[in-house]
Amino acid sequence: MFLLCTAVGQGIARSAPTIAGTYGIVVSQGSFADPAQPPPRYQGRLVLLSENLSDDTVTALGWNAYGHKAIEGRPNGCFALCTDRSWDGKVLSMPKVERELIHWSVVADGKVSFTLFRTPDWGYAATLTANDAGLVGTADDWGRGTSDDVTARRRGEASMALCQDLGRLTCR
């Protein structure tokens, strides 16, 4: 699904990608272009909804919508990310799955922004640009002062059901 907009100064119709949707997401340390880089830090599924989750859904999930994780706003998306590595790069004996609700928004420069992980003194947030295939950009680690590359390939329409049953959201 695409929204139509008019190209400035050219008077021709041009399509802009729709942001809300379901995406396959890969977060890699360093650049995707460098084959010497380690394998992806996270792989999974990202759902960006076009509306907020209801208060009943948020409560049923046991998510404190007014706690430190929701400083940005009401939940309107979710993710499941899998990793087989610890933060220091060591291989884990069992893959780890992180599932969370998020609030995403389009910031002034047209980029999509959301926080993946947050504690009172640390955070990991993505800032992505939409293109015809999906979203690309970086995830910034506020604690370590580093950035990772993010690619999110569009897989289809957003599914409210995936976020309403967060425990069943898989990384594939």
Backbone as CSV, one residue per row, in Angstrom:
resi,resn,N_x,N_y,N_z,CA_x,CA_y,CA_z,C_x,C_y,C_z
1,MET,0.849,-1.166,0.000,0.000,0.000,0.000,0.896,1.230,0.000
2,PHE,0.580,2.175,-0.845,1.369,3.384,-0.936,0.476,4.609,-0.832
3,LEU,1.014,5.668,-0.262,0.333,6.958,-0.206,0.868,7.800,-1.351
4,LEU,0.011,8.604,-1.958,0.469,9.458,-3.035,0.792,10.841,-2.515
5,CYS,1.866,11.398,-3.044,2.206,12.785,-2.743,2.709,13.412,-4.025
6,THR,2.806,14.713,-4.083,3.260,15.397,-5.282,4.712,15.784,-5.111
7,ALA,5.514,15.485,-6.101,6.926,15.850,-6.064,7.021,17.372,-6.133
8,VAL,7.773,17.959,-5.226,7.878,19.410,-5.145,8.557,19.958,-6.396
9,GLY,7.930,20.962,-6.995,8.518,21.651,-8.121,8.416,20.904,-9.444
10,GLN,8.001,19.649,-9.443,7.958,18.895,-10.682,6.527,18.649,-11.149
11,GLY,5.535,18.804,-10.271,4.145,18.641,-10.643,3.760,17.226,-11.041
12,ILE,4.554,16.224,-10.643,4.221,14.840,-10.969,3.904,14.071,-9.700
13,ALA,3.019,13.079,-9.824,2.667,12.258,-8.667,3.766,11.241,-8.428
14,ARG,4.076,11.029,-7.168,5.128,10.093,-6.796,4.676,9.396,-5.527
15,SER,5.001,8.134,-5.364,4.532,7.406,-4.189,5.566,7.437,-3.067
16,ALA,5.065,7.498,-1.854,5.906,7.445,-0.667,5.535,6.181,0.099
17,PRO,6.516,5.476,0.637,6.215,4.232,1.338,5.335,4.458,2.566
18,THR,4.423,3.530,2.817,3.624,3.529,4.029,4.474,2.944,5.145
19,ILE,4.452,3.558,6.317,5.299,3.109,7.417,4.679,1.925,8.161
20,ALA,3.411,2.025,8.560,2.777,0.944,9.322,2.879,-0.352,8.531
21,GLY,3.267,-1.432,9.231,3.413,-2.720,8.566,4.146,-3.705,9.445
22,THR,4.341,-4.903,8.910,5.119,-5.943,9.575,6.431,-6.080,8.815
23,TYR,7.537,-6.155,9.546,8.868,-6.160,8.951,9.718,-7.299,9.511
24,GLY,10.590,-7.827,8.683,11.689,-8.662,9.151,12.834,-7.712,9.436
25,ILE,13.413,-7.771,10.636,14.420,-6.789,11.036,15.740,-7.488,11.374
26,VAL,16.844,-6.857,10.961,18.186,-7.336,11.275,18.961,-6.152,11.842
27,VAL,19.567,-6.353,13.011,20.412,-5.343,13.644,21.813,-5.925,13.686
28,SER,22.767,-5.263,13.020,24.137,-5.762,12.941,25.112,-4.765,13.523
29,GLN,26.103,-5.306,14.204,27.159,-4.465,14.747,28.006,-3.982,13.582
30,GLY,28.191,-2.683,13.470,28.986,-2.147,12.378,28.213,-2.137,11.073
31,SER,28.923,-2.120,9.973,28.322,-1.959,8.650,28.000,-3.291,7.986
32,PHE,26.842,-3.366,7.291,26.488,-4.559,6.524,27.468,-4.765,5.370
33,ALA,28.086,-3.701,4.905,28.961,-3.775,3.743,30.301,-4.442,4.056
34,ASP,30.653,-4.570,5.313,31.949,-5.118,5.696,31.815,-6.599,6.056
35,PRO,32.312,-7.523,5.187,32.182,-8.957,5.454,32.970,-9.420,6.675
36,ALA,33.888,-8.598,7.171,34.672,-8.970,8.352,33.898,-8.746,9.656
37,GLN,32.742,-8.088,9.562,31.950,-7.817,10.759,31.331,-9.095,11.298
38,PRO,31.046,-9.155,12.599,30.405,-10.334,13.181,28.972,-10.499,12.670
39,PRO,28.376,-11.679,12.888,27.000,-11.904,12.437,26.031,-10.953,13.135
40,PRO,24.769,-10.902,12.659,23.805,-9.961,13.237,23.696,-10.068,14.749
41,ARG,23.544,-8.920,15.388,23.338,-8.875,16.828,21.931,-9.367,17.154
42,TYR,20.944,-8.918,16.380,19.552,-9.340,16.560,18.926,-9.599,15.198
43,GLN,17.987,-10.534,15.160,17.135,-10.755,13.998,15.739,-10.979,14.535
44,GLY,14.735,-10.545,13.792,13.397,-10.778,14.304,12.309,-10.148,13.479
45,ARG,11.219,-9.839,14.193,10.041,-9.271,13.556,9.655,-7.994,14.281
46,LEU,9.279,-6.995,13.496,8.885,-5.681,13.990,7.505,-5.379,13.429
47,VAL,6.587,-4.957,14.292,5.238,-4.586,13.857,5.019,-3.127,14.245
48,LEU,4.757,-2.285,13.235,4.447,-0.879,13.457,2.981,-0.676,13.092
49,LEU,2.157,-0.429,14.113,0.713,-0.276,13.923,0.365,1.154,13.528
50,SER,-0.794,1.338,12.924,-1.240,2.681,12.557,-2.038,3.338,13.677
51,GLU,-2.295,2.603,14.768,-3.023,3.154,15.915,-2.462,2.561,17.207
52,ASN,-2.782,3.204,18.317,-2.308,2.725,19.622,-3.049,1.464,20.047
53,LEU,-2.379,0.632,20.838,-3.052,-0.502,21.463,-4.014,0.027,22.518
54,SER,-5.106,-0.690,22.739,-6.091,-0.255,23.736,-5.519,-0.391,25.146
55,ASP,-6.087,0.375,26.071,-5.680,0.270,27.474,-5.896,-1.143,27.992
56,ASP,-6.994,-1.798,27.583,-7.274,-3.166,28.023,-6.181,-4.128,27.578
57,THR,-5.714,-3.988,26.340,-4.649,-4.855,25.833,-3.357,-4.615,26.598
58,VAL,-3.020,-3.352,26.801,-1.793,-3.013,27.520,-1.840,-3.589,28.934
59,THR,-2.975,-3.456,29.610,-3.136,-3.990,30.963,-3.043,-5.507,30.965
60,ALA,-3.716,-6.161,30.005,-3.699,-7.621,29.927,-2.289,-8.168,29.708
61,LEU,-1.460,-7.404,29.018,-0.078,-7.825,28.780,0.814,-7.547,29.987
62,GLY,0.277,-6.862,30.993,1.059,-6.556,32.184,2.109,-5.489,31.937
63,TRP,1.869,-4.647,30.967,2.829,-3.623,30.589,2.426,-2.312,31.215
64,ASN,3.303,-1.689,31.951,3.008,-0.426,32.611,3.196,0.722,31.623
65,ALA,2.101,1.152,31.040,2.163,2.177,29.997,2.643,3.533,30.511
66,TYR,2.728,3.698,31.803,3.186,4.969,32.345,4.516,4.823,33.059
67,GLY,5.180,3.696,32.873,6.486,3.464,33.469,7.595,4.032,32.607
68,HIS,8.842,3.717,32.973,9.974,4.322,32.268,10.107,3.854,30.825
69,LYS,9.529,2.718,30.453,9.636,2.241,29.079,8.755,3.032,28.127
70,ALA,7.739,3.694,28.626,6.761,4.351,27.749,6.849,5.868,27.779
71,ILE,7.992,6.400,28.116,8.137,7.851,28.191,7.744,8.505,26.871
72,GLU,8.012,7.834,25.751,7.744,8.405,24.438,6.268,8.469,24.082
73,GLY,5.413,7.620,24.642,3.996,7.638,24.304,3.338,6.280,24.454
74,ARG,2.073,6.188,24.048,1.295,4.946,24.146,1.831,3.897,23.172
75,PRO,1.762,2.611,23.539,2.253,1.555,22.647,1.462,1.518,21.331
76,ASN,2.208,1.509,20.221,1.602,1.396,18.894,2.437,0.478,18.000
77,GLY,3.135,-0.450,18.629,3.939,-1.412,17.895,4.547,-2.418,18.849
78,CYS,5.235,-3.395,18.280,5.887,-4.418,19.099,6.994,-5.071,18.291
79,PHE,7.834,-5.848,18.978,8.881,-6.580,18.284,9.192,-7.872,19.024
80,ALA,9.786,-8.798,18.298,10.430,-9.986,18.867,11.797,-10.040,18.204
81,LEU,12.843,-9.971,18.993,14.207,-10.028,18.478,14.931,-11.209,19.112
82,CYS,15.637,-11.969,18.306,16.402,-13.114,18.781,17.890,-12.833,18.623
83,THR,18.664,-13.366,19.539,20.111,-13.265,19.438,20.734,-14.546,19.967
84,ASP,21.899,-14.862,19.446,22.648,-15.993,19.988,23.960,-15.513,20.584
85,ARG,24.046,-14.189,20.820,25.268,-13.604,21.372,24.956,-12.672,22.538
86,SER,25.884,-12.596,23.470,25.751,-11.652,24.580,26.213,-10.281,24.089
87,TRP,26.018,-9.244,24.909,26.409,-7.892,24.505,27.895,-7.774,24.227
88,ASP,28.719,-8.626,24.859,30.161,-8.567,24.607,30.592,-9.486,23.466
89,GLY,29.619,-10.064,22.715,29.925,-10.855,21.531,30.085,-12.346,21.750
90,LYS,30.009,-12.816,22.991,30.166,-14.248,23.264,28.913,-15.009,22.823
91,VAL,29.126,-16.219,22.284,28.010,-17.048,21.843,27.289,-17.621,23.066
92,LEU,25.941,-17.496,23.066,25.119,-18.012,24.161,24.806,-19.481,23.926
93,SER,24.622,-20.241,24.992,24.289,-21.664,24.843,22.873,-21.852,24.291
94,MET,21.955,-20.939,24.600,20.575,-20.979,24.081,20.237,-19.612,23.501
95,PRO,19.645,-19.570,22.307,19.238,-18.269,21.772,18.272,-17.558,22.730
96,LYS,18.394,-16.263,22.806,17.580,-15.451,23.694,16.566,-14.660,22.858
97,VAL,15.313,-14.612,23.309,14.269,-13.865,22.615,13.832,-12.702,23.496
98,GLU,13.829,-11.523,22.929,13.316,-10.321,23.608,12.030,-9.923,22.907
99,ARG,10.966,-9.741,23.674,9.687,-9.273,23.129,9.269,-8.037,23.912
100,GLU,8.772,-7.043,23.201,8.402,-5.811,23.893,7.415,-5.011,23.054
101,LEU,6.618,-4.219,23.737,5.786,-3.215,23.088,6.636,-1.964,22.907
102,ILE,6.342,-1.198,21.869,7.073,0.045,21.622,6.096,1.150,21.242
103,HIS,6.586,2.365,21.291,5.883,3.504,20.709,6.790,4.045,19.613
104,TRP,6.296,4.078,18.384,7.066,4.635,17.286,6.403,5.924,16.811
105,SER,7.204,6.777,16.206,6.679,8.022,15.661,7.560,8.460,14.492
106,VAL,7.012,9.360,13.683,7.782,9.978,12.612,8.235,11.323,13.154
107,VAL,9.540,11.525,13.200,10.096,12.766,13.737,10.170,13.822,12.647
108,ALA,10.525,15.037,13.023,10.446,16.205,12.141,11.120,16.003,10.787
109,ASP,12.196,15.257,10.732,12.902,15.095,9.455,12.377,13.923,8.625
110,GLY,11.211,13.363,9.018,10.591,12.280,8.262,11.099,10.894,8.600
111,LYS,11.984,10.797,9.571,12.526,9.498,9.959,11.642,8.846,11.022
112,VAL,11.656,7.521,11.050,10.907,6.739,12.028,11.813,6.527,13.241
113,SER,11.275,6.773,14.428,12.072,6.676,15.650,11.325,5.861,16.701
114,PHE,12.049,4.959,17.390,11.475,4.195,18.500,12.586,3.634,19.365
115,THR,12.259,3.398,20.639,13.207,2.815,21.583,12.959,1.320,21.672
116,LEU,14.028,0.542,21.489,13.936,-0.915,21.598,14.048,-1.360,23.054
117,PHE,15.047,-0.860,23.754,15.279,-1.228,25.149,15.552,0.033,25.946
118,ARG,15.121,0.030,27.215,15.333,1.210,28.040,15.344,0.834,29.515
119,THR,16.271,1.413,30.241,16.283,1.363,31.700,16.444,2.822,32.146
120,PRO,16.389,3.105,33.435,16.532,4.507,33.851,17.849,5.156,33.409
121,ASP,18.918,4.372,33.231,20.211,4.966,32.883,20.814,4.445,31.574
122,TRP,20.033,3.734,30.768,20.554,3.166,29.527,19.426,3.030,28.518
123,GLY,19.753,3.121,27.237,18.744,2.940,26.208,19.344,2.532,24.887
124,TYR,18.506,1.961,24.038,18.905,1.497,22.709,17.756,1.855,21.774
125,ALA,17.975,2.869,20.931,16.895,3.425,20.120,17.259,3.417,18.644
126,ALA,16.250,3.180,17.803,16.438,3.140,16.359,15.906,4.414,15.708
127,THR,16.605,4.874,14.688,16.175,5.968,13.840,16.333,5.475,12.405
128,LEU,15.203,5.339,11.696,15.201,4.696,10.384,14.543,5.574,9.329
129,THR,14.961,5.384,8.093,14.393,6.083,6.950,13.637,5.075,6.093
130,ALA,12.441,5.455,5.646,11.632,4.565,4.806,12.126,4.607,3.362
131,ASN,12.108,3.418,2.727,12.350,3.326,1.294,11.359,2.309,0.723
132,ASP,11.439,2.003,-0.547,10.470,1.097,-1.161,10.507,-0.315,-0.580
133,ALA,11.652,-0.752,-0.067,11.787,-2.112,0.475,11.457,-2.201,1.958
134,GLY,11.480,-1.076,2.661,11.238,-1.111,4.101,11.846,0.089,4.801
135,LEU,12.677,-0.197,5.813,13.290,0.844,6.628,14.778,0.548,6.803
136,VAL,15.611,1.568,6.785,17.046,1.403,7.028,17.529,2.538,7.917
137,GLY,18.556,2.260,8.713,19.121,3.300,9.571,20.027,2.705,10.618
138,THR,19.983,3.308,11.811,20.861,2.864,12.897,20.089,2.712,14.204
139,ALA,20.678,1.921,15.089,20.221,1.818,16.480,21.374,2.315,17.331
140,ASP,21.098,3.286,18.175,22.129,3.901,18.998,22.043,3.417,20.436
141,ASP,23.188,3.008,20.969,23.314,2.544,22.347,23.755,3.732,23.185
142,TRP,22.845,4.241,24.030,23.157,5.424,24.827,24.198,5.144,25.890
143,GLY,24.299,3.910,26.352,25.255,3.576,27.411,26.676,3.467,26.909
144,ARG,26.861,2.795,25.763,28.204,2.588,25.228,28.612,3.653,24.222
145,GLY,27.645,4.429,23.753,27.960,5.457,22.768,28.290,4.870,21.402
146,THR,27.702,3.730,21.052,27.948,3.086,19.763,26.656,3.004,18.949
147,SER,26.805,2.714,17.661,25.661,2.559,16.771,25.766,1.249,16.008
148,ASP,24.614,0.661,15.709,24.532,-0.552,14.905,23.668,-0.265,13.683
149,ASP,23.922,-0.988,12.596,23.114,-0.848,11.384,21.819,-1.626,11.541
150,VAL,20.721,-1.070,11.019,19.408,-1.714,11.069,18.813,-1.740,9.665
151,THR,18.321,-2.906,9.275,17.559,-3.048,8.038,16.262,-3.769,8.377
152,ALA,15.142,-3.190,8.009,13.826,-3.798,8.239,13.128,-3.930,6.891
153,ARG,12.968,-5.159,6.424,12.323,-5.431,5.139,10.832,-5.636,5.351
154,ARG,10.040,-4.910,4.620,8.584,-5.009,4.743,8.103,-6.394,4.325
155,ARG,7.282,-7.016,5.189,6.720,-8.339,4.902,5.221,-8.314,4.681
156,GLY,4.573,-7.218,5.043,3.133,-7.134,4.846,2.508,-6.067,5.720
157,GLU,1.194,-6.139,5.796,0.424,-5.188,6.585,0.670,-5.397,8.077
158,ALA,0.439,-4.352,8.852,0.554,-4.445,10.305,-0.561,-5.327,10.848
159,SER,-0.240,-6.130,11.847,-1.232,-7.012,12.460,-1.370,-6.684,13.942
160,MET,-2.517,-6.101,14.306,-2.797,-5.788,15.702,-2.728,-7.055,16.542
161,ALA,-3.165,-8.190,15.984,-3.183,-9.456,16.720,-1.796,-9.865,17.186
162,LEU,-0.749,-9.573,16.418,0.607,-9.935,16.825,1.009,-9.210,18.104
163,CYS,0.638,-7.949,18.220,0.980,-7.189,19.424,0.032,-7.511,20.580
164,GLN,-1.196,-7.908,20.280,-2.151,-8.258,21.341,-1.782,-9.577,22.015
165,ASP,-1.046,-10.429,21.312,-0.609,-11.713,21.870,0.901,-11.779,21.761
166,LEU,1.559,-10.872,22.477,3.000,-10.651,22.372,3.809,-11.928,22.583
167,GLY,3.363,-12.814,23.463,4.093,-14.045,23.738,4.178,-14.983,22.552
168,ARG,3.286,-14.834,21.598,3.296,-15.690,20.410,4.038,-15.074,19.240
169,LEU,4.469,-13.813,19.370,5.218,-13.168,18.312,6.583,-13.830,18.229
170,THR,6.927,-14.323,17.046,8.188,-15.033,16.870,9.198,-14.177,16.122
171,CYS,10.405,-14.649,16.073,11.476,-13.926,15.386,11.496,-14.187,13.893
172,ARG,10.658,-15.062,13.410,10.661,-15.414,11.974,9.395,-14.973,11.281
